[in-house]
Amino acid sequence: MRLVKQSIERDGSGTMTLCPEEPEDMWFAYNLIRPTDTVRASAIRRVTTESSTGSTSSTRIHTTLTIRVTGLDFDPQSSQLHVSGRIAEETKYTKVGQYHTLDLELHRNFTLEKAEGWDSVARELVKEACDPVKSSEAWAIVMEEGMANLCVLTGSRTVLRQRVEGRVPRKRGGMTQGDHDKGLGKFYETVLDTLLRQLDLTESKPILLASPGYTASNFLKYVLEKATNTGNKPLLAQKSNFVVVHSSSGHLYALNEVLGQPAVLAKLKDTKFTKETKLMDDFMTLLRKDDGRAWYGPNEVEKAAEKGALGRGGGVLLISDALFRAQDVAIRRRWVRLVDKVRDVEGGEVRVLSSEHESGKKLAGLGGIAAILTFPLQDLDDDEEENDEELVEPNINGNESRIRS
């Protein structure tokens, strides 16, 4: 993402003009734009005109529209973002209040004005989006004989780029070893061709190969032999980037266990999602110890923050980005206040976990919020009767689910 222009007042009001430069930027825009915000971007509008004789004609015109956002639709596979709303500024072709859906596109500027002002979470998100090192951090292929899932791991999410399936004959029922090897070789060829279409060989990034048994290691052997026989020097230069690890299956869900393995953590030690995975593992370890240093849930974490247990010296707030996509402005403000208190007042660490990463999905199962405390606290969950109000929070799929507040 490129910050083209910003005009933010001291009270947080104002606008920012941003330019998405790669598909990952659409994910940041999806998390940044909220209902009741104002978005201005180029658009195509169908306009119907009537002649003096009463006949009508319809034409598509290019224009620039400003809408008050009512909803967003994000496709994680294609990284397409559609922003719906009512037109906020009248133009030659439109009237205030009419509906329109803006399709935000790569390399096309859009201007955003936050209805409730630019709070600290929104500004931090823009800062992260405009960080030049935020792009894809690693590739992963989770595979077994006849199936491979090619994924790209970014700082914010895990994207399944393509699934490859092929028929590999079993060594039974009349099938010979030669039939099996031939089918497996054809499968490996398809996987490699698919990877080469996605991978930029000029970049040096880790490539994780995971499978049950020896499928991944045999695939790596095939890749290196193929590169040697064809004289593909750029592919051979990637040899040190490959990491072969074991997984329980070739399905995508096995990627979570893969990312927690020591060999992978060592290879990806400086990446954002590895740090977040380690924090979640540390939290779960403390939770199992049940020594009062790990708590989860809105009430419990807020109480811990009020008691100063999330400050300097090891305090960590783990919060899902899905909570900041709540439709209710009051709910969003609640979490922004908590983030500001922990980070700016108490001096603790704040990690906003992506709901598209495995660590974020694990956090979502705990209510979307958890904390590692600097000192143990007991019985934070004993005062539920103090507040019976229910708040509506978004889940990781963008729908709404109820949690206690």
C-alpha positions as CSV (number, residue, x, y, z in Angstrom):
1,M,0.0,0.0,0.0
2,R,1.2,3.5,-0.8
3,L,0.2,6.5,1.2
4,V,-0.5,9.2,-1.4
5,K,-1.8,12.0,0.8
6,Q,-3.0,12.5,4.3
7,S,-4.8,15.4,5.9
8,I,-5.5,14.4,9.6
9,E,-6.4,17.0,12.2
10,R,-5.3,16.7,15.8
11,D,-8.7,15.5,16.8
12,G,-8.4,12.6,14.4
13,S,-10.7,13.9,11.7
14,G,-9.6,14.1,8.1
15,T,-8.8,12.0,5.1
16,M,-6.2,9.7,3.8
17,T,-5.6,8.8,0.1
18,L,-4.2,5.3,-0.4
19,C,-3.1,3.3,-3.4
20,P,-3.3,-0.5,-3.3
21,E,-0.3,-1.9,-5.1
22,E,-0.6,-5.7,-4.5
23,P,-3.4,-8.1,-3.6
24,E,-2.5,-8.2,0.1
25,D,-3.3,-4.5,0.3
26,M,-7.0,-5.3,-0.3
27,W,-7.0,-7.3,2.9
28,F,-5.7,-4.2,4.7
29,A,-8.3,-2.0,3.1
30,Y,-11.0,-4.5,4.2
31,N,-9.9,-4.2,7.8
32,L,-9.5,-0.4,7.5
33,I,-12.9,0.6,6.0
34,R,-15.9,0.4,8.3
35,P,-19.6,1.1,7.9
36,T,-20.5,4.8,8.1
37,D,-17.0,5.7,6.8
38,T,-16.8,7.8,3.6
39,V,-15.0,6.4,0.5
40,R,-14.2,8.3,-2.7
41,A,-12.9,6.3,-5.7
42,S,-13.3,6.0,-9.5
43,A,-16.4,4.1,-10.6
44,I,-18.4,2.9,-13.6
45,R,-22.0,4.0,-13.5
46,R,-24.8,3.0,-15.9
47,V,-26.7,6.1,-16.9
48,T,-30.1,6.0,-18.6
49,T,-31.1,9.0,-20.7
50,E,-34.4,9.9,-22.4
51,S,-34.6,11.7,-25.8
52,S,-37.2,14.3,-26.8
53,T,-39.1,11.5,-28.6
54,G,-39.4,9.4,-25.5
55,S,-36.9,6.8,-26.4
56,T,-34.3,5.8,-23.8
57,S,-30.7,4.7,-24.0
58,S,-28.3,3.3,-21.5
59,T,-24.5,4.1,-21.4
60,R,-21.7,3.2,-19.0
61,I,-19.7,6.2,-17.9
62,H,-16.5,6.6,-15.9
63,T,-16.8,9.0,-13.0
64,T,-15.6,9.5,-9.4
65,L,-18.1,8.8,-6.6
66,T,-18.2,9.4,-2.9
67,I,-20.3,6.9,-0.8
68,R,-21.2,6.5,2.8
69,V,-20.3,2.8,3.5
70,T,-23.0,0.4,4.5
71,G,-21.2,-2.9,3.8
72,L,-18.1,-4.6,2.5
73,D,-17.6,-7.9,0.5
74,F,-14.1,-9.3,0.4
75,D,-13.1,-12.4,-1.6
76,P,-9.9,-13.8,0.1
77,Q,-9.0,-16.0,-2.8
78,S,-9.2,-13.4,-5.5
79,S,-8.4,-10.5,-3.1
80,Q,-11.3,-8.5,-4.6
81,L,-13.0,-5.9,-2.4
82,H,-16.4,-4.5,-3.1
83,V,-17.6,-1.5,-1.0
84,S,-21.3,-0.8,-0.9
85,G,-23.1,2.3,0.3
86,R,-25.2,5.4,-0.4
87,I,-23.9,8.2,-2.5
88,A,-22.8,11.1,-0.2
89,E,-22.1,13.8,-2.8
90,E,-24.3,14.6,-5.7
91,T,-22.7,14.5,-9.2
92,K,-23.9,15.1,-12.7
93,Y,-25.0,11.5,-13.0
94,T,-26.1,10.7,-9.5
95,K,-28.1,12.0,-6.6
96,V,-27.4,11.8,-2.8
97,G,-28.9,8.7,-1.3
98,Q,-28.7,6.4,-4.4
99,Y,-27.0,3.1,-3.9
100,H,-23.7,2.2,-5.5
101,T,-21.0,-0.4,-5.1
102,L,-17.3,0.6,-5.6
103,D,-14.9,-2.0,-6.8
104,L,-11.5,-1.0,-5.3
105,E,-8.8,-1.9,-7.8
106,L,-5.0,-2.2,-7.7
107,H,-3.1,0.9,-8.7
108,R,-6.2,3.1,-8.3
109,N,-6.3,5.6,-5.5
110,F,-9.2,5.8,-3.0
111,T,-9.7,8.4,-0.3
112,L,-11.1,7.4,3.1
113,E,-12.6,9.5,5.8
114,K,-13.3,7.8,9.1
115,A,-16.7,8.6,10.5
116,E,-15.4,8.4,14.1
117,G,-12.0,9.8,13.3
118,W,-8.7,8.1,12.8
119,D,-8.0,6.2,16.0
120,S,-4.7,4.6,17.0
121,V,-5.7,1.2,15.6
122,A,-6.6,2.6,12.2
123,R,-3.4,4.6,12.0
124,E,-1.3,1.6,13.1
125,L,-3.0,-0.5,10.4
126,V,-2.1,2.1,7.7
127,K,1.5,2.2,9.0
128,E,1.7,-1.6,8.7
129,A,0.1,-1.7,5.3
130,C,2.6,0.9,3.9
131,D,5.5,-1.1,5.3
132,P,7.6,-2.2,2.3
133,V,8.6,-5.5,4.0
134,K,5.1,-6.6,4.7
135,S,4.6,-8.7,1.5
136,S,4.8,-12.5,1.2
137,E,7.1,-14.0,3.8
138,A,7.2,-17.6,2.8
139,W,5.6,-20.3,0.6
140,A,4.3,-23.6,1.8
141,I,3.2,-26.8,0.0
142,V,1.2,-29.2,2.2
143,M,1.0,-32.5,0.2
144,E,0.5,-36.2,0.1
145,E,0.4,-38.6,-2.9
146,G,-2.2,-37.2,-5.3
147,M,-2.9,-33.9,-3.5
148,A,-0.9,-30.7,-2.9
149,N,-2.0,-27.3,-1.4
150,L,0.1,-24.4,-2.5
151,C,0.0,-21.5,0.0
152,V,1.6,-18.1,0.4
153,L,2.2,-16.9,3.9
154,T,2.1,-13.2,4.4
155,G,2.3,-11.1,7.5
156,S,-1.5,-11.0,7.7
157,R,-2.9,-14.2,6.3
158,T,-2.4,-17.6,4.7
159,V,-3.7,-17.6,1.1
160,L,-4.4,-20.9,-0.7
161,R,-3.1,-20.1,-4.2
162,Q,-3.9,-23.4,-5.8
163,R,-4.8,-27.0,-5.1
164,V,-3.3,-29.7,-7.3
165,E,-4.9,-33.1,-7.5
166,G,-3.7,-36.0,-9.6
167,R,-4.3,-39.8,-9.8
168,V,-1.5,-41.9,-8.4
169,P,-2.2,-45.7,-8.9
170,R,-1.8,-47.8,-5.7
171,K,0.6,-50.7,-5.8
172,R,-2.2,-53.3,-5.6
173,G,-5.2,-54.5,-7.6
174,G,-3.1,-55.4,-10.6
175,M,-1.1,-52.1,-10.6
176,T,2.7,-52.5,-10.7
177,Q,5.5,-50.4,-9.1
178,G,6.1,-48.9,-12.5
179,D,2.5,-47.7,-12.8
180,H,2.7,-46.1,-9.3
181,D,6.1,-44.4,-10.1
182,K,4.8,-43.1,-13.4
183,G,1.7,-41.6,-11.8
184,L,3.7,-40.1,-9.0
185,G,6.2,-38.6,-11.4
186,K,3.4,-37.0,-13.4
187,F,1.9,-35.6,-10.2
188,Y,5.3,-34.1,-9.1
189,E,5.6,-32.5,-12.5
190,T,2.2,-30.9,-12.2
191,V,3.0,-29.6,-8.7
192,L,6.4,-28.1,-9.8
193,D,4.9,-26.5,-12.9
194,T,2.2,-24.9,-10.7
195,L,4.8,-23.7,-8.2
196,L,7.0,-22.1,-10.9
197,R,4.0,-20.2,-12.3
198,Q,3.5,-18.7,-8.9
199,L,7.0,-18.3,-7.5
200,D,9.4,-15.4,-8.3
201,L,12.8,-17.2,-8.6
202,T,14.6,-13.8,-8.2
203,E,13.4,-13.6,-4.6
204,S,14.9,-15.6,-1.7
205,K,12.1,-16.7,0.6
206,P,11.6,-20.0,2.6
207,I,9.6,-22.7,0.8
208,L,8.1,-25.2,3.3
209,L,7.4,-28.7,2.0
210,A,5.2,-30.8,4.4
211,S,3.7,-34.2,4.1
212,P,3.1,-37.6,5.8
213,G,5.9,-40.1,5.0
214,Y,8.4,-39.3,2.4
215,T,6.2,-37.5,-0.2
216,A,7.7,-34.0,0.5
217,S,11.4,-35.2,0.6
218,N,10.9,-37.2,-2.6
219,F,9.3,-34.1,-4.2
220,L,12.3,-32.0,-3.3
221,K,14.6,-34.7,-4.8
222,Y,12.5,-34.5,-8.0
223,V,12.7,-30.7,-8.1
224,L,16.5,-30.6,-7.7
225,E,17.0,-33.4,-10.3
226,K,14.6,-31.6,-12.7
227,A,16.5,-28.3,-12.2
228,T,19.9,-30.0,-12.8
229,N,18.7,-31.8,-15.9
230,T,17.1,-28.7,-17.5
231,G,19.9,-26.3,-16.4
232,N,17.5,-24.2,-14.4
233,K,20.0,-22.3,-12.3
234,P,17.5,-19.9,-10.6
235,L,15.6,-22.9,-9.3
236,L,18.8,-24.6,-8.2
237,A,19.7,-21.4,-6.3
238,Q,16.5,-21.9,-4.2
239,K,17.9,-25.1,-2.8
240,S,18.8,-23.6,0.6
241,N,15.3,-22.1,0.9
242,F,13.5,-25.5,0.9
243,V,12.5,-26.9,4.3
244,V,11.1,-30.4,4.5
245,V,9.0,-31.2,7.6
246,H,6.4,-33.9,8.6
247,S,2.7,-33.3,8.7
248,S,-0.2,-35.5,9.7
249,S,-1.9,-35.1,6.3
250,G,-1.7,-33.2,3.0
251,H,-4.8,-31.1,3.8
252,L,-4.6,-27.4,4.5
253,Y,-5.5,-27.7,8.1
254,A,-2.2,-29.5,8.8
255,L,-0.3,-26.2,8.1
256,N,-1.0,-25.1,11.7
257,E,1.1,-28.0,13.1
258,V,3.8,-27.4,10.5
259,L,4.3,-23.8,11.5
260,G,4.9,-24.8,15.1
261,Q,7.8,-27.2,14.3
262,P,11.3,-26.2,15.5
263,A,12.8,-26.4,12.0
264,V,10.1,-24.1,10.6
265,L,10.3,-21.7,13.5
266,A,14.1,-21.4,13.0
267,K,13.7,-20.7,9.3
268,L,11.0,-18.2,9.8
269,K,12.1,-16.7,13.2
270,D,11.9,-13.1,12.0
271,T,8.5,-13.2,10.4
272,K,5.4,-11.7,11.8
273,F,3.2,-14.8,11.8
274,T,5.9,-16.9,13.5
275,K,6.2,-14.4,16.3
276,E,2.4,-14.5,16.7
277,T,2.3,-18.3,16.6
278,K,5.0,-18.4,19.4
279,L,3.0,-15.9,21.5
280,M,-0.1,-18.1,21.2
281,D,1.9,-21.2,22.1
282,D,3.3,-19.3,25.1
283,F,-0.2,-18.3,26.1
284,M,-1.6,-21.8,25.8
285,T,1.4,-23.2,27.9
286,L,0.6,-20.7,30.7
287,L,-3.1,-21.5,30.4
288,R,-2.4,-25.2,31.0
289,K,-0.3,-24.3,34.0
290,D,-3.3,-22.5,35.5
291,D,-1.1,-20.2,37.5
292,G,-3.1,-17.0,37.0
293,R,-0.9,-15.5,34.3
294,A,-3.0,-16.3,31.3
295,W,-6.6,-15.1,30.9
296,Y,-9.0,-14.9,28.0
297,G,-12.4,-13.3,27.4
298,P,-13.5,-9.6,27.2
299,N,-14.3,-9.2,30.9
300,E,-11.3,-11.0,32.3
301,V,-8.8,-9.2,30.1
302,E,-10.3,-5.8,30.8
303,K,-10.2,-6.5,34.5
304,A,-6.5,-7.5,34.3
305,A,-5.7,-4.3,32.4
306,E,-7.5,-2.2,35.1
307,K,-5.3,-3.9,37.7
308,G,-2.1,-3.0,35.8
309,A,-1.2,-6.6,34.9
310,L,-0.6,-6.0,31.2
311,G,2.1,-3.4,31.5
312,R,5.9,-3.4,31.2
313,G,7.8,-6.5,32.1
314,G,6.0,-9.1,30.0
315,G,2.4,-8.0,29.6
316,V,0.9,-9.0,26.2
317,L,-2.5,-8.3,24.8
318,L,-3.6,-10.6,22.0
319,I,-6.6,-9.3,20.1
320,S,-8.2,-10.4,16.9
321,D,-8.6,-7.9,14.0
322,A,-12.2,-9.3,13.7
323,L,-13.2,-7.4,16.8
324,F,-12.4,-4.1,15.1
325,R,-14.8,-5.0,12.2
326,A,-17.8,-4.8,14.5
327,Q,-20.8,-2.9,13.1
328,D,-21.4,-1.2,16.4
329,V,-19.2,1.9,16.8
330,A,-19.3,1.6,20.6
331,I,-17.9,-1.9,20.5
332,R,-15.0,-0.8,18.2
333,R,-14.3,2.1,20.6
334,R,-14.2,-0.3,23.5
335,W,-11.4,-2.3,22.0
336,V,-9.5,0.8,20.8
337,R,-9.6,2.2,24.3
338,L,-8.2,-1.1,25.6
339,V,-5.4,-1.2,23.1
340,D,-4.5,2.5,23.9
341,K,-4.5,1.7,27.6
342,V,-2.2,-1.3,27.4
343,R,0.2,0.1,24.8
344,D,0.4,3.8,25.6
345,V,-0.5,4.0,29.3
346,E,0.8,0.7,30.8
347,G,3.6,0.2,28.3
348,G,2.6,-3.4,27.5
349,E,2.9,-5.2,24.1
350,V,-0.2,-5.3,21.8
351,R,-0.5,-7.9,19.1
352,V,-3.5,-7.6,16.7
353,L,-3.7,-11.1,15.2
354,S,-5.1,-11.7,11.7
355,S,-8.2,-13.8,11.7
356,E,-6.9,-15.3,8.5
357,H,-3.9,-16.9,10.2
358,E,-4.0,-20.1,12.2
359,S,-2.9,-18.2,15.4
360,G,-5.8,-15.8,14.9
361,K,-8.3,-18.6,14.3
362,K,-7.1,-20.2,17.6
363,L,-7.6,-16.8,19.3
364,A,-11.1,-16.5,17.8
365,G,-12.0,-19.8,19.6
366,L,-11.2,-18.0,22.9
367,G,-13.5,-15.1,22.2
368,G,-11.0,-13.1,20.1
369,I,-9.1,-11.7,23.1
370,A,-6.5,-13.0,25.5
371,A,-3.6,-11.8,27.7
372,I,-0.4,-12.8,29.2
373,L,0.0,-11.0,32.5
374,T,3.1,-9.6,34.2
375,F,1.9,-11.1,37.6
376,P,-0.7,-13.7,38.4
377,L,-4.3,-12.8,39.2
378,Q,-6.9,-15.1,40.4
379,D,-10.7,-15.3,40.1
380,L,-11.1,-12.7,37.3
381,D,-14.1,-14.8,36.1
382,D,-16.0,-14.7,39.4
383,D,-17.8,-11.4,38.8
384,E,-19.9,-12.2,35.7
385,E,-23.1,-10.8,37.5
386,E,-21.6,-7.3,37.5
387,N,-22.4,-6.8,33.8
388,D,-25.1,-8.7,32.1
389,E,-25.0,-6.7,28.9
390,E,-24.5,-8.7,25.7
391,L,-22.3,-7.3,22.9
392,V,-22.3,-8.4,19.3
393,E,-18.9,-9.2,17.9
394,P,-17.9,-10.2,14.3
395,N,-16.5,-13.7,13.9
396,I,-13.7,-14.6,11.6
397,N,-16.1,-15.2,8.7
398,G,-17.5,-11.7,8.9
399,N,-20.9,-12.8,10.5
400,E,-22.0,-11.9,13.9
401,S,-21.8,-14.0,17.1
402,R,-22.7,-13.1,20.7
403,I,-20.3,-13.1,23.6
404,R,-20.7,-11.9,27.1
405,S,-19.4,-8.5,28.0
